[in-house]
Amino acid sequence: MGKLSNVIVSGGGTGGHIHPALAIADEIVRRNPDAKVRFVGALGRMEMDKVPAAGYDIDGLWITGIERKLTSTRNLVFPFMLLSSLWKARRLLKRHQPQAVVGVGGFASGPLLHQAVRMNMPTLIQEQNSFPGVTNRLLANRVRLVCAGMPGMERWFPSTQLVVTGNPLRQHVVQLAKPHDGQHEEALRHFGLKIDLPVVFVMGGSLGAVSMNDAVKAILAAQPCAAQRGYQLLWQCGGRHESDAQAWLKTNPCDGVVCLGFVDRMDLAYGAARLIASRAGAMSVAELALVGKPALLVPSPNVAEDHQTHNALSLTELGGAELLPDHLVRETLGIAVTRLLQDPEACASMAQAMQNAAKPKAAAAVVDELERLID
């Protein structure tokens, strides 16, 4: 296979695009320490900060998406953004002459891959979701290879160009699949939880989720005593909701609950939990499979093409998780938690299905394909 020494990775906008992009870059550099890996992102988006913080150079394109409301005045600027981004993308490709270009989705990925295809450069898409984004769907028949994070993507991409690799995770995340001896006890101590009751970890993402926070409040209002409900709660409510959640707890005294806006040690949070309730972003789904614990997945209704529901189905159909609709989670989360905790055999079966679905070597698989592409 070819040796990678000069690659451009493009995309971003959300952590779900940025993290796999960084995992791919890390694997390229791990194999070839002298390799040059550059990024191209969208000006003003989070990759312009996250990528340099990870040690990689990045160039920004003046590009954003089209507003769904077609009468929006912001759409009038889009043609100029697109032309500017196409011109700059071509200039960057000519300057750096990469062996290959990788797109992970997001606004910047489209112009760069479009120009790379026109210049006959090897191109690869890494698609995280079960329902691909608009950019990747438009480029599906033009790039040379698509590495899919989920199975069943033949509907969107030509089967001759499609390889199911799983979603690339950075090495510190992969380590979540390798708990050390005594981690459970360490985790309980870290969060101030007791050893005599199981822990349910509820997380709505870094920003939190109003519906999931309301579901936790409903559980605690009905059963404020941990011994009564039969479990403790590790509640990640999101930074912007933390003051509200803490104020609610002051006026509604409960025991056996730890509320945090942000969890600084996800390894210990996963290690403490017997059961996890989570949103269903592509990278969250990949992490949960690695952790190998039963999950209740609550897809966000506020994402394009309802792709979190498709992501959740990839695990529920394998038997590793259950799907709770967002509009019903307030009423159903407590019921589902109690039912599963009272059925150890079901939990064990779900945990095994999760482990079977895990793809800890996804980043290596993508880079393997990239090396074949340039060979």
C-alpha positions in Angstrom: 0.0 0.0 0.0 1.0 3.6 -0.6 2.8 5.6 2.1 0.9 8.8 3.1 3.0 11.9 3.4 0.7 14.7 2.4 -3.1 14.7 3.0 -5.8 17.4 3.3 -8.8 16.7 5.5 -11.8 18.9 5.1 -15.1 19.5 7.0 -16.4 20.3 10.4 -19.1 22.5 11.9 -19.9 20.0 14.7 -17.9 17.7 17.0 -19.5 14.8 15.1 -17.5 15.8 12.0 -14.4 17.2 13.7 -13.6 14.2 16.0 -13.5 11.6 13.3 -11.4 13.9 11.1 -8.9 14.3 13.9 -8.9 10.5 14.5 -8.0 9.9 10.8 -5.3 12.6 11.0 -3.9 11.1 14.2 -3.7 7.6 12.6 -1.9 9.0 9.5 0.7 10.7 11.7 1.0 7.6 13.9 2.0 5.6 10.9 4.1 8.3 9.2 5.4 10.7 11.8 6.8 13.1 9.1 3.5 13.2 7.2 1.9 16.6 6.5 -1.8 16.6 7.4 -3.6 19.9 6.9 -7.2 20.8 7.4 -9.7 23.0 5.6 -12.7 24.2 7.5 -15.4 26.9 7.4 -14.5 30.4 8.8 -16.3 31.1 12.1 -17.0 27.4 12.8 -15.7 25.4 15.7 -13.1 23.5 13.7 -11.1 26.8 13.4 -10.4 26.5 17.1 -10.5 22.7 17.7 -8.1 21.7 15.0 -5.2 24.0 15.9 -5.7 23.0 19.6 -5.1 19.4 18.4 -1.8 20.4 16.8 -2.8 20.7 13.1 -2.8 23.6 10.7 -6.1 24.7 9.2 -7.2 27.1 6.4 -10.7 28.5 6.4 -13.2 28.9 3.6 -15.9 31.6 3.5 -18.8 29.2 3.3 -22.0 28.3 5.1 -25.2 26.3 4.4 -28.4 27.4 2.7 -31.1 28.5 5.0 -34.1 26.2 4.9 -36.4 29.2 4.6 -35.6 30.0 1.0 -36.8 33.6 1.3 -34.1 34.3 3.8 -31.9 37.2 2.8 -28.8 35.2 3.9 -29.3 33.0 0.9 -28.6 35.9 -1.4 -25.0 35.8 -0.3 -24.6 32.1 -0.7 -23.6 32.1 -4.4 -20.8 34.6 -3.7 -19.6 32.4 -0.7 -19.6 29.3 -2.9 -17.6 31.0 -5.7 -15.1 32.4 -3.2 -14.8 28.9 -1.5 -14.3 27.1 -4.8 -11.6 29.5 -5.9 -9.8 29.3 -2.6 -10.1 25.5 -2.4 -8.5 25.2 -5.9 -5.7 27.6 -4.9 -5.0 25.5 -1.7 -4.9 22.3 -3.6 -2.5 23.7 -6.2 -0.3 25.1 -3.4 -0.1 22.0 -1.3 -0.5 19.2 -3.9 -1.9 16.6 -1.6 -1.7 12.9 -2.4 -5.3 12.5 -1.3 -8.2 14.6 0.0 -10.6 13.4 2.7 -14.0 14.9 3.4 -15.9 14.3 6.6 -19.0 16.4 5.9 -19.8 19.9 6.8 -19.8 23.1 4.8 -16.1 23.3 3.8 -16.0 19.7 2.6 -18.1 20.3 -0.5 -16.0 23.0 -2.3 -12.7 21.2 -1.5 -13.8 17.7 -2.7 -15.5 19.2 -5.7 -12.2 20.9 -6.8 -10.1 17.8 -5.9 -12.3 15.7 -8.1 -12.0 18.1 -11.0 -8.2 18.0 -10.5 -8.3 14.2 -10.6 -6.9 13.8 -7.1 -7.7 10.7 -5.0 -10.8 11.6 -2.9 -12.5 9.8 0.0 -15.6 10.6 2.0 -16.0 9.4 5.6 -19.7 9.5 6.4 -20.6 9.2 10.1 -24.4 9.0 10.0 -26.9 6.4 8.9 -28.5 9.2 6.9 -25.8 11.1 5.0 -25.7 14.9 4.9 -26.5 16.9 1.8 -22.8 17.6 0.9 -21.9 13.9 0.9 -25.0 12.9 -1.0 -24.2 15.4 -3.8 -20.6 14.1 -4.0 -21.5 10.4 -3.7 -21.0 9.5 -7.4 -18.0 11.7 -7.9 -15.5 10.7 -5.2 -13.5 7.5 -5.5 -14.3 5.9 -2.2 -16.8 6.2 0.7 -16.0 4.9 4.2 -19.3 4.5 6.1 -19.6 4.6 9.8 -22.9 2.6 9.8 -24.1 -0.4 7.7 -26.9 -0.2 5.2 -25.6 2.8 3.2 -26.0 1.2 -0.2 -29.2 3.4 -0.7 -27.0 6.5 -0.8 -23.7 5.5 -2.2 -22.6 3.2 -5.1 -21.8 -0.3 -3.6 -18.6 -0.5 -5.7 -17.3 2.6 -3.9 -18.5 1.8 -0.4 -16.6 0.3 2.5 -18.1 0.0 6.0 -15.3 0.9 8.4 -17.1 2.2 11.5 -16.7 5.7 12.8 -13.1 6.7 13.6 -12.5 7.6 17.3 -9.5 9.2 18.8 -7.2 7.0 20.8 -8.1 8.4 24.2 -11.8 7.5 23.4 -10.8 4.0 22.2 -9.3 3.4 25.7 -12.9 3.6 27.1 -13.2 0.0 25.8 -10.4 -1.1 28.2 -11.5 -0.4 31.7 -8.8 -1.1 34.3 -9.2 -3.0 37.6 -10.9 -1.0 40.3 -12.3 1.5 37.8 -15.9 1.1 39.0 -15.0 1.9 42.6 -12.8 4.8 41.5 -15.6 6.2 39.4 -18.1 6.0 42.3 -15.6 7.8 44.6 -14.9 10.5 41.9 -18.6 11.4 41.6 -19.5 10.9 45.3 -21.8 8.0 44.5 -22.6 5.0 46.8 -21.6 1.5 46.1 -24.8 -0.2 47.2 -27.1 1.0 44.3 -26.6 0.9 40.5 -25.9 4.1 38.6 -27.9 5.4 35.6 -25.9 7.9 33.6 -28.2 10.4 31.7 -26.5 12.7 29.2 -28.0 15.1 26.7 -24.7 16.2 25.1 -22.4 19.2 26.0 -25.3 21.6 25.5 -27.8 19.5 27.3 -31.3 18.5 26.2 -34.4 20.1 27.7 -36.5 17.0 27.2 -34.0 14.7 28.9 -33.6 17.1 31.8 -37.4 17.2 32.2 -37.4 13.4 32.2 -34.9 13.3 35.1 -36.9 15.9 37.0 -40.0 13.8 36.5 -38.2 10.7 37.9 -36.9 12.6 40.9 -40.2 14.4 41.6 -42.0 11.0 41.7 -39.2 9.1 43.6 -36.9 11.6 45.4 -35.4 8.8 47.5 -32.7 6.7 45.9 -33.7 3.6 47.9 -37.3 4.0 46.7 -36.4 4.2 43.0 -33.6 1.5 43.3 -30.8 3.4 41.6 -28.7 6.6 41.6 -28.5 9.2 38.9 -25.5 10.7 37.3 -27.1 13.6 35.5 -25.2 15.6 32.8 -27.6 18.4 32.2 -25.5 20.7 29.9 -23.7 23.8 30.8 -26.4 26.2 29.8 -29.0 24.3 31.9 -26.8 23.8 35.0 -28.0 26.8 37.1 -31.6 25.9 36.4 -31.1 22.2 37.3 -29.3 23.1 40.5 -32.0 25.5 41.5 -34.6 22.9 40.9 -32.7 20.4 43.1 -32.6 23.0 45.9 -36.4 23.4 45.9 -37.0 19.6 45.3 -34.6 17.8 47.8 -33.5 14.4 46.5 -30.8 11.9 47.4 -28.7 9.7 45.1 -28.3 12.2 42.4 -25.2 14.0 41.1 -26.0 16.9 38.6 -23.2 18.3 36.4 -23.3 20.7 33.5 -20.2 19.1 32.0 -18.5 15.8 32.7 -14.8 16.1 32.8 -14.0 12.4 33.1 -16.2 10.5 30.6 -14.2 7.3 31.3 -15.3 7.4 34.9 -18.9 8.3 34.1 -19.1 5.3 31.8 -17.3 3.2 34.4 -19.8 4.1 37.1 -22.9 3.4 35.0 -24.8 0.2 34.7 -27.2 1.8 32.2 -26.8 4.8 30.0 -29.4 7.2 28.5 -28.1 9.4 25.7 -28.8 11.3 22.5 -28.0 9.4 19.4 -25.3 11.4 17.5 -23.1 9.3 15.3 -20.1 9.6 17.6 -22.1 9.1 20.7 -23.4 5.9 19.2 -19.9 4.8 18.4 -18.6 5.5 21.9 -21.5 3.7 23.5 -20.8 0.6 21.5 -17.2 0.7 22.6 -18.3 1.1 26.3 -20.4 -2.0 25.9 -23.3 -1.2 28.3 -27.0 -1.2 27.6 -28.4 2.1 26.4 -31.6 4.1 26.0 -31.3 6.3 23.0 -33.3 9.5 22.7 -32.8 10.9 19.1 -32.8 14.7 18.9 -35.7 16.0 16.8 -33.7 19.1 16.0 -31.3 17.7 13.5 -31.3 17.5 9.7 -33.2 14.6 8.1 -33.8 13.1 11.5 -30.5 11.3 11.2 -30.2 10.6 14.9 -33.2 8.2 14.7 -31.4 6.4 11.9 -28.3 6.2 14.0 -30.2 4.8 17.0 -31.8 2.1 14.8 -28.3 0.9 13.9 -27.9 -0.3 17.6 -31.5 -1.0 18.5 -31.8 -3.4 15.5 -28.8 -5.3 16.8 -30.4 -5.5 20.3 -27.9 -3.3 22.1 -30.2 -0.4 22.8 -33.8 0.8 23.1 -35.1 3.9 21.3 -37.3 6.4 23.2 -38.9 9.1 21.1 -38.0 12.6 22.3 -41.6 13.7 22.7 -42.3 10.7 25.0 -39.1 10.6 27.0 -40.5 12.6 30.0 -43.1 9.9 30.6 -41.1 6.9 29.5 -37.5 7.3 30.7 -38.2 6.3 34.4 -40.3 3.3 33.3 -37.7 2.0 30.9 -34.9 2.5 33.4 -36.7 0.5 36.1 -37.7 -2.2 33.8 -34.2 -2.8 32.5 -32.5 -2.7 35.9 -34.9 -5.3 37.1 -34.0 -7.6 34.2 -30.3 -8.4 34.5 -30.5 -11.0 31.7 -31.8 -8.4 29.2 -29.1 -6.0 30.3 -26.4 -8.6 29.8 -27.7 -9.4 26.4 -27.8 -5.7 25.4 -24.2 -5.2 26.7 -23.0 -8.1 24.6 -24.8 -6.8 21.5 -23.1 -3.4 22.1 -19.7 -5.0 22.3 -20.3 -6.9 19.1 -21.2 -3.6 17.3 -18.1 -1.8 18.4 -15.5 -0.7 15.8 -12.4 0.2 17.8 -10.1 0.0 14.8 -12.2 2.3 12.5 -9.6 5.0 12.2 -7.0 2.3 11.1 -9.5 0.9 8.6 -10.1 4.3 7.0 -6.4 5.0 6.7 -5.9 1.5 5.2 -8.4 2.4 2.5 -6.7 5.8 2.0 -3.4 4.0 1.5 -4.9 1.7 -1.1 -6.4 4.6 -2.8 -3.0 6.3 -3.5 -1.2 3.0 -4.2 
